[in-house]
Amino acid sequence: MKMPARYAPILFGALLSAIMVAIVSAFVLASSQGIHAGFPAQWARSCMTTWPVAFPTVLLVAPWVRRVVGRMTA
C-alpha cells in the first residue's frame, strides 16, 4: 500500500524517529544495565515512552535542519 506523496514528510518523520528511538534506547539500556532476561520488555517500554517525544520533535526540527544544511552546502 502506498501513501500519497503529500504525506512523505510525516512518514519520513515517523520512520526516522522510530528507528532512532529503537537504536538509541537499546544502546543506552544495554550500556547502563546490560543485556538481561527482562531486556526486550524493558526496551519495548522505553521505546513506547520516548517515541511520542521523538516523533513530533523530528517533524518540527527537520525543516529547520534542511534549511541549515541547504545554506551550508553548495
Sequence and secondary structure as in RCSB ss.txt:
>XXXX:A:sequence
MKMPARYAPILFGALLSAIMVAIVSAFVLASSQGIHAGFPAQWARSCMTTWPVAFPTVLLVAPWVRRVVGRMTA
>XXXX:A:secstr
    GGGHHHHHHHHHHHHHHHHHHHHHHHHHH S TTHHHHHHHHHHHHHHHHHHHHHHHHHHHHHHHHHH  
